[in-house]
């Protein structure tokens, strides 16, 4: 019979992260140089994205009553390791020349924009994977996602900023496949430790508010100056509309006619996710608002009707509901962008060119879905090995398995 006590990570975890960090240092020593060109003009946007990733996602995942230390702490660890690896991967695939990689603030910005894919996947397996499993998952995911971007940009000729918008759909389906491997029959019924409490849900809503405020920066930071302002406008209107939809449908679908903080916490971001693909090309605010309204509606209805299906029928326990928060709105936004592109240039003299570009974007979206599903299945298969010191299911969603508590508060 498996032990109900979590195996000690005292040797394995320090060894793993120090080996990774040593390898990073050696790679930077032999191959990486600073690009001396000044790019400090993007530093304010860099700060916005950093706050969004570190603070926003850190608190966004801190909604479980007994797993808040791990949600925020492990998220910071994954970000710190993932950014370094993303800089290396992006450098070798996009900026390798004459045996060296030149990095700049733009390189670090691109790297940190890749990290949400890891944090979204971590939300799908929140509370079920230990830090060693999460670190291995992050390294695998950053590798495959950056490769996916390289194929999209280099072969399918998708614009660089558009390739980054696949971060939501990739992180979702990569994480769901790992959640499928980590599924346990006891997860079909919500565990007591999986519940929330007002304080933890309030902290999670604080993360949502930071993500909400800085999402225009995330969508616009890689856009050229000529289209940056319209990208910010469209993102803001879309995310505002999805918030309205979240409040309207949350109370409408509740049998007691009350708001669900869990639904508001997730669905308010759907507009920002969906509009990312087309924010720079939409010229009418009503279109952005309509996309946001539809994205928020899809998110709420998905959480009401699809979430239980994932858990019971497909045996995929999505702890944070990333499928309805990021996955479905991202799919909707990608398809909407392709339709809008074709509609905008229908009947024009260069219609065949835009038809070709729409086909390439459809191929890039399909590639992201397929790669995330396959890579997630392979990674999940590797993570169920005894090598990773997985915790017993009775220690799921419990900070005490990993963190020191000098004393336990009543009701923790």
Secondary structure, DSSP 8 states (H G I E B T S, - for coil): ---SS----TTHHHHHHHHHHHHHHHHHHHHEEE--S--GGGHHHHHHHHHIIIIIHHHHTTTSTT-HHHHHHHHHHHHHHHHHHHHHHHHHHHSEETTEEEE-HHHHHHHHHHHHHHHHHHHHTTTTS-HHHHHHHHHHHHHHHHHHHHHHHHTS---HHHHHTTHHHHHHHHHHHHHHHT--GGGGS--GGG---HHHHHHHHHHHHHHHHHHHHHHHTTS-HHHHHHHHHHHHHHHHHHHHHHHHHHHHS-TTS---HHHHHHHTTHHHHHHTTTTTT---HHHHHHHHHHHHHHHHHHHHHTHHHHHHTS----TT-HIIIIIHHHHHHHHHHHHHHHHHTTTSTTHHHHHHHHHHHHHHHHHHHHHHHHHHHHHHHHHTSGGG----GGGTT-GGGTS--SS--TT-
